[in-house]
């Protein structure tokens, strides 16, 4: 196993604050050389601290913020950090609290850069094809479906298989399938390699990473199988380097429970659990890995990350460990480099050279009463840590900052001309409050700090963010509770961001996409003036005058015989990767239901919406199974559930919509259905 040889150098400020006076001391610069593989605990370099303190002003006057990450001088120091903090939290059932937040399924309301048509210059026989709809151009994201123009690779399968389908001028041939002993969530494609990734439950949450050799598409082979303690957060691929983020939990401690009732039993359990913490080892806190060769035999296993590459925030952020893994896919997944942060975090944003990870200050939300949840949310901040991932040697920590409030998802962050723009709401998505508001903050690297240089507040008071679109120096933010305000922001002066205009309409857009000069397409739900959602809608916004954004077109695409469905929805509302914009058309997968006292029907397909003329026109509904909604008396009734398209790909002159049960093929422009390939049972 490739050992981790490079120590991250973190030079940030020690903090000493007394009353209102803040004295900031900067330690001498520290430089280190890479320790040898045989480095012992005693040989670890002395610790440095990444805790930096500065004062910023806001509506409530000056406030003290502590950001940054600290390294440790030895494995023993890391263990002491875990033990000292765990003793403060341990209860009669173990670590009873922790940053466990029960959230509603938030809509992925953000937008991506348009997926460019891939064009291999090797020869004219290479097909053109659309790729995954990603957030940052040139940075691929793992997905359920991938293509190289010749084959479609799909994890959308009712039996948990990886399917490989050959495509050739509209014909589709099921070439092969492979079952692994877990359910892959998504995958990355690199040349003749697929990485299948998922979280699974074994002896706790485990992230599984399986490398599949697809050089022979008719006979894919598993060549490496890596398991890591923790839950999978996400991954990116750029220039042949895969970057995965995993959150791990304490493991291997058999917590005591009260034996019987009464305070004595409770206190005895607490004391027993404290003793377990005091006697714990580093293996109980830092994640382990197990690397299994496909031919079997004894696996290789050990500690995932070297002690010299473990960091902790200046503000205690829980006892979970967030790890960034880098894999150079030219050598597969048997070698990696890694860095870990002792913090809760599940929001990942990445450029070609950097990874930003947002971590949450520890709060035991479950133990709070309703009034206390609202009070705790007031003044809540999210820490953001930047890592340089331009080299496969190691993720190198660069800087940290913080913003007030909660982030919606990865698209709440965007890097532009070296600055990081962040959209946040003062109330979490799972707890709506009347006094919540949203804001956009600009952070600029200044040494080891991501320093706040400007912000604009007051977006959607009493509402929360449903979507954000950063477009160069501009930004568009959608908030919602009853009415959908679309805010147009000017960030050209990052020190003085401005809200230029606001448009209020019923409903909301949970996805925004640029579709032409000064035009934005919104996909979401229509709603009544009281805020009751009424069905899938597509909106077109003219933002040529940001002081006065206008909705120039509005389409409910699923009306049949003059009747709107009682319920309609698109996977795009939950997952940006389900959306495709190609040749001035939006391809929007959908699901709809109609019902009355006598008859029920349902429908699934892809709505093709033309926006060429600066208007919205429904060109067609590309249904995989039939030519219209399916009634209860139809033989296709039970098939519709598994035939809802989840991804759409264009290869040359054909549209492929991929569902769990198979792939539908329609001719581009004529929209005639050529075939529906139903996956075989085996």
HUBEL-V138270 format. One record per backbone hydrogen bond with DSSP energy under -0.5 kcal/mol. NH is the residue of the N-H (numbers start at 1). CO is the residue of the C=O. Records with the same first field share a line. If there is no record, write none. Layout:
NH=CO / CO
This chain:
5=3
7=5
8=308
10=8
11=9
12=10 / 49
14=25
16=23
18=21
21=18
23=16 / 21
24=22
25=14 / 23
27=12 / 25
39=36
44=41
52=50 / 67
54=65
56=54 / 63
58=61
61=58
63=56
65=54
67=52 / 65
70=312
71=48
72=310
78=74
79=75
80=76
81=77
82=78
83=79
84=80
85=81
86=82
87=83
88=84 / 85
89=85 / 86
90=86
91=94
94=91
96=94
100=98
101=99
102=100
103=101
106=104
109=107
111=468
113=134
118=129
123=120
126=123
129=118
130=650
131=116
134=132
139=136
140=138 / 237
142=235
143=187
146=153
148=151
149=151
152=165
153=146
154=152 / 163
155=144
157=155
158=660
160=157
162=178
163=154 / 161
164=176
165=152
166=173
167=150
168=171
171=168
173=166
175=164 / 173
176=164
178=162
180=160 / 178
182=180
184=182
185=197
186=197
187=143
188=195
190=193
193=190
194=212
195=188
196=194 / 210
197=186
198=208
200=206
202=200 / 204
206=200
207=228
208=198 / 206
209=226
210=196
211=224
212=194 / 210
213=221
214=192 / 212
217=215
219=216
221=213
223=211
224=211
225=292
226=209
227=290
228=207
229=288
230=205
231=247
233=245
234=245
236=243
237=140
238=241
241=238
242=240 / 327
243=236
244=325
245=234
246=323
247=231
248=246 / 321
251=284
254=252
255=253
260=258
266=262
267=263
268=264
269=265
270=266
271=267
272=268
273=269
274=270
275=271
276=272
277=273
278=274
279=275
280=277
284=281
285=282
286=282
289=302
290=227
291=300
292=225 / 290
296=293
300=291
302=289
304=287
309=306
310=307
311=340
312=70
313=342
314=68
321=248
322=341
323=246 / 321
324=339
325=244 / 323
326=337
327=242
329=240 / 327
331=328
334=331
337=326
339=324
340=309
341=322
342=311
343=341
344=317 / 360
346=358
347=358
348=346
349=356
351=354
355=387
356=349
357=385
358=347
359=357 / 383
360=344
361=381
362=316
365=363
367=364
368=365
373=369
374=370
375=371
376=372
377=373
378=374
380=377
382=403
383=359
384=401
385=357
386=399
387=355
388=396
389=353 / 387
390=353
396=388 / 394
397=395
398=386
399=386
400=448
401=384
403=382
405=380
406=425
412=409
413=410
414=421
416=419
419=416
420=443
421=414 / 419
422=441
423=412
424=439
425=406
426=437
431=428
436=433
438=459
439=424
440=456
441=422
442=454
443=420 / 441
444=451
445=418
446=449
449=446
450=400
451=444 / 449
453=442
454=442
456=440
459=438
460=458
462=436
463=436 / 460
464=480
466=478
467=478
469=476
471=469 / 474
474=471
475=489
476=469
477=487
478=467
479=477 / 485
480=464
481=483
484=505
485=479 / 483
486=484 / 503
487=477 / 485
488=501
489=475 / 487
490=498
491=473 / 489
494=492
496=493
498=490
500=488 / 498
501=488
503=486
505=484 / 503
507=482
508=525
510=508 / 523
511=523
513=521
515=519
516=519
519=516
520=541
521=513
522=539
523=511
524=537
525=508
526=535
528=532
531=528
533=531
534=526
535=526
537=524
538=555
539=522
540=553
541=520
542=550
543=518 / 541
546=544
548=545
550=542
552=540 / 550
553=540
555=538
557=555
559=556
560=563
563=560
564=562
566=593
567=593
569=591
573=570
574=571
575=571
578=575
579=576
580=587
582=585
585=582
586=609
587=580
588=586 / 607
589=587
590=605
591=569
592=603
593=567
594=601
596=599
601=594
602=630
603=592
605=590
606=622
607=588
608=606 / 620
609=586 / 607
610=608 / 617
611=584
614=611
617=610
619=608 / 617
620=608
622=606 / 620
623=621
630=602
632=600
634=631
637=634
639=636
640=636 / 637
642=639
643=639 / 640
644=641
645=643
646=658
647=658
649=656
651=649 / 654
652=128
654=651
655=666
656=649 / 654
657=655 / 664
658=647 / 656
659=662
660=642
661=642
663=677
664=657
665=675
666=655
667=672
668=653
670=668
671=667
674=665 / 672
675=665
677=663
678=676
679=661 / 677
